[in-house]
Amino acid sequence: MGELARGTSPGLPGPVSPSTSRWILALWRDAAESSVGGAVNHVSGILAGFRRLGWQVALVTNGEPPQQLRSAVDVLEVTAPLPRGARFTKETAWVASNNAMHEVALSLARRMPPAFVYQRNAFLCRVGADLSRQLAVPMVLEWNNSVVWANRNWYQQGPQSRLFQMIGNRIERYSARSATLVAAVSRKAAEMATEQGADPAAVAVVTNAVDAESVPAPPPIPARQKALLGWVGGFGRYHGVEVAIESLRDLPDDVELLLIGDGPERGACEKLARRLSVHDRITWTGALPRSEALRMLSCCDILVSPHCWTAKGSFFGSPVKLFEYMALGRPIVASRLEQISEILQDGVTAVLTEPGDPADLARGVTRVLARSDRGMALGANARQEALELHTWERRAEQILARLPMQAAHLAGSGTDHV
């Protein structure tokens, strides 16, 4: 089919001098659909990280974003609603949003020429690649996985899906090839990027992280007869909430479970809990604002991350909650799964268990509770490591160091770097 053509438009700003521009033009098409969860934590975290390093961020979205994201940027532009005809299907709306976001972003670029473009990879989204080429500035593509793979494997397919899969694959390959840097969250995600045409030399593993300033210091755990396990996430693919629920069968009645979040499998999980006669030992909060979720997790005795993976190939995730758990300073019991086992060290910053094994998760919880300090040293070690190594400022530095304009830009920035 050939490469997607570069767009042109009269009156655009030319190449930007890295010594004069301190603006980043950020693009996230689906911000309005992610009020809580890993996606908004990732985008808001990295943009706030850039700002803490002295940059200014202008964000273009196609819907009103959550407050967490608004607080992470200097300038926000939301595109006008699409006409009804463009919203015939979800896919047609996504395709049409390219032009809408492109127009708004170009207007922003005229007023404040960016040093580079930052875009979260999204199905059928080509705006970042187009703008990078038109403005002659670097592009950073935030890559959590191949969205073509995710669309094909995770979402219900309609009659028109094959056509949009072909278009989406073409667009994703165009975006991957156009990126100056593909910031992939894991080694497997990086492999997916190269499979989609990215230059291996332009791909870097940039794991998720934590906004340390927004995480409360661990409060003293109140004296109580029971132990409280905490979990946060989506009731869906690979988060392993059903493993946490099943683990209660192998734990004493005085161990209870706090589940924060919502998702398509919550109903099935509640039925599972009732069938296992553990429903009364679980608190189901639903989705909560991030600050409230972190506050509740900080009061738990142990935080669990029982991720499991049944899809073909390696697990490509980099769970944001893993880094937030670490910063909270509470003992962690987590799956020994891909990046999770690379970040956490068994017996030092966490207790690791076999993915998808409720009995082993229960044994891990028992090991922590049997410690003389009930695992507080594990939590303290994890918090120290998170604050030193896994902040969004660190990730922003990692990205900036890979961009070709960085050396000249930082020479006169006056910004201190670790």
C-alpha positions, -999 to +999 in steps of 0.1 A: +000+000+000+030+023+004+040+047+031+014+072+043+020+105+027+034+134+047+010+163+051+018+198+042+002+231+050+011+267+043+022+290+070+035+264+094+065+271+116+097+257+103+123+237+123+125+247+159+157+259+175+163+236+205+180+265+223+148+286+222+119+262+226+109+248+260+075+236+248+064+200+244+033+193+223+015+163+238-013+144+222-037+119+238-068+111+219-086+090+245-080+111+276-117+116+283-122+079+285-096+073+313-107+091+344-088+066+366-063+038+360-029+032+346-033+051+314-041+085+330-014+079+357+011+072+330+004+102+308-001+127+336+030+113+354+054+116+325+041+151+315+044+163+351+079+148+351+089+169+321+075+200+338+095+193+370+126+193+348+117+229+336+097+222+304+063+235+295+036+212+282+007+219+258-018+190+255-043+184+228-072+159+234-105+150+218-125+152+250-125+168+284-097+151+304-098+143+341-084+168+366-053+147+373-043+153+336-053+189+336-030+195+366+000+181+347+000+205+318+004+243+312-020+246+282-049+224+274-068+224+241-099+202+235-112+196+200-148+205+191-172+175+190-172+156+158-203+159+135-228+131+138-218+115+105-182+110+117-194+092+148-212+064+129-189+039+145-162+041+171-136+035+144-150+062+121-148+087+151-112+077+157-103+083+121-121+116+120-105+128+152-071+128+134-080+158+114-097+176+143-067+171+166-043+180+138-059+214+132-060+223+169-024+211+174-011+231+144-028+263+158-009+256+191+024+251+173+021+284+156+018+302+189+043+281+208+066+260+185+074+228+203+109+213+208+093+178+202+060+160+200+048+134+225+020+110+217+005+080+234+001+053+208-036+047+200-055+027+174-060+046+141-041+077+155-015+093+132-015+129+145+019+128+162+037+114+132+021+139+108+030+168+131+065+157+137+072+156+100+055+189+092+072+207+121+105+190+115+108+182+152+115+149+170+086+127+180+083+105+211+058+077+208+046+063+242+043+026+235+025+004+260+019-023+234+009-027+197-026-013+197-033-033+166-026-064+186-047-052+215-076-043+192-076-077+175-072-097+207-091-078+234-121-061+218-152-074+202-149-075+164-177-062+141-183-067+104-160-037+095-132-048+118-110-064+092-109-032+072-101-011+102-075-036+113-057-031+079-059+006+082-049+006+119-019-016+111-008+007+083-011+037+106+007+021+135+036+011+113+038+047+099+038+060+135+065+035+147+087+043+117+082+081+121+092+082+158+125+096+169+121+075+200+096+048+208+094+047+246+083+012+253+072+002+288+089-033+287+112-055+267+083-074+252+066-041+243+098-030+226+099-062+206+063-054+194+074-020+183+103-033+162+079-059+147+057-030+137+086-013+118+103+008+144+141+012+140+156-009+168+180+019+175+151+043+181+134+020+207+141+023+244+126+005+274+111+032+296+092+015+323+063+030+342+070+049+374+053+068+403+045+104+410+063+103+444+051+137+455+014+126+454+019+094+474+013+097+511+040+087+535+031+054+551+010+060+583+013+037+613-010+006+608-036+007+636-037-022+660-063-047+649-071-083+651-075-087+613-051-083+584-062-063+554-049-070+519-052-042+494-056-044+456-063-017+430-069-021+392-093-031+365-115-061+368-103-075+335-074-090+316-042-101+335-048-081+366-054-113+386-081-101+409-098-135+408-065-150+421-066-126+450-103-136+457-095-173+455-065-169+478-089-161+507-099-198+508-064-207+520-061-178+545-076-175+580-109-158+584-092-128+600-075-119+566-098-096+546-094-080+511-099-045+499-107-042+461-105-008+446-116-004+410-141-015+384-143-032+351-161-057+329-153-087+351-164-073+384-198-090+383-181-124+376-157-117+405-185-110+429-202-143+418-169-161+424-166-146+459-201-157+468-195-192+454-164-195+475-182-180+506-156-152+510-178-123+497-183-110+533-145-107+537-141-084+508-147-046+506-157-035+470-152+002+466-156+007+429-135+032+410-121+060+432-101+091+426-064+083+427-058+103+459-085+084+478-073+051+464-038+057+476-050+068+510-070+036+515-041+014+502-017+031+526-038+018+555-035-019+544-012-045+560-002-060+526-006-049+490-011-077+464-003-077+427-013-112+415-009-105+378-013-135+355-009-140+318-026-165+295-023-149+261+002-160+235+037-147+240+054-129+269+037-105+293+044-070+279+029-049+308+046-025+332+019-021+360+018+015+372+003+002+405+034-018+411+055+014+415+027+031+435+027+001+459+064+005+463+062+042+471+034+035+497+059+016+518+036-013+525+047-050+522+040-063+487+031-098+476+033-100+438+035-124+409+069-136+396+059-124+361+083-108+336+090-071+345+074-075+380+101-099+390+128-077+375+117-046+395+109-064+428+135-086+446+121-116+465+128-113+502+141-077+499+114-055+484+086-080+482+075-116+484+071-131+449+047-159+441+037-181+411+014-163+386-022-176+386-017-197+417-041-186+445-026-211+470+009-197+464-004-162+468-019-172+501+015-188+512+032-155+503+008-135+524+013-160+553+051-156+550+048-118+553+024-119+583+047-144+600+077-120+600+084-104+633+078-069+617+048-082+596+068-072+565+075-035+573+112-038+563+101-051+529+079-021+525+106+004+536+131-011+512+106-009+483+097+027+491+133+038+492+139+022+459+108+037+443+118+072+454+154+069+442+149+050+410+113+049+398+100+085+396+085+101+365+113+127+366+138+098+361+117+085+332+115+120+317+153+123+319+157+090+302+135+101+273+151+135+270+186+120+269+177+101+238+164+130+217+188+147+193+181+182+204+188+175+240+224+183+244+221+218+229+188+224+247+201+216+282+233+236+278+215+268+286+186+254+306+200+258+341+182+226+351+199+203+375+198+166+366+205+135+386 
